[in-house]
Amino acid sequence: MSLEPRMIELETRQAFQDDTLQALNDVVVEQGRVIERLQLQMAELIKRYEEIAGQYGSEGEEAPPPHY
């Protein structure tokens, strides 16, 4: 096999690998955005829960159910 077809084959493979790497990078960036958004939502939910628990949970432990 001569040098030129081998070079073309290698350049073609590199082009496909570059495209694949860019696609994977795009996915990772989007997942990072989603994770950041979910972390903010989780922090807000925890904050709300603590506010509600503070309002209703200040009496100490819950009494056992009546069948105990």
N, C-alpha and C positions, 0 to 999 in steps of 0.2 A: 504494500500500500504506500502510495507516495505521500509526501509531506503535506501537500495542499488539502486533500480530502480529510486528513487527520486533523489539521488545524480548523477546518470548517466544522467538523464534528465536535471538537472541543469548544469552539466558540458558541455553537448551537446549544450544547449542554449548559454552558455557563449562562447563557441568556435565559434558559428555562429555570435554572437554579436562582438567578436573580429575581425573576418574576415570582417564584415560589416563596423566597425569603421576604419579598415585599408584601405578599398576601398574608403570610404568617405574622409579620410585624403589624399589619393593619388590624388583624384579629386581636393580637395582644394589646394594642393600644385601646381598642374598643372595650375589651374585657376590663382593662384598668379603669376606664371611665365608669363602667357598670359597677365595678366593685366599690369605687369611691362614692357613687350615688347610693348604693345599698348601705354603706357604712354610715352615711349621713342620715339615712332613713332609720337605721337601727338606733343610732344615738338619739334621735328625736323620739322614737318609741320608748326607749329606756327612760328618757326624761319624763315623758307623759306617765309611764307606769309608776315611777317613783313619786310623782305628784299625787296620783290617785291612791297609791299605797299609803302615802303619808296622811291622806285625809281619812281613810277608812281603817288603816291598820294600826292606829295609835293605841288601841285597846289592849295590846299584848297578843298572846296566843289565842287562836280560835277555840271556842268551847267544843268538846267532842260532840258528835252527832247524838241525837236523843236515844238511839238504840244501844249505846254503850253503857 
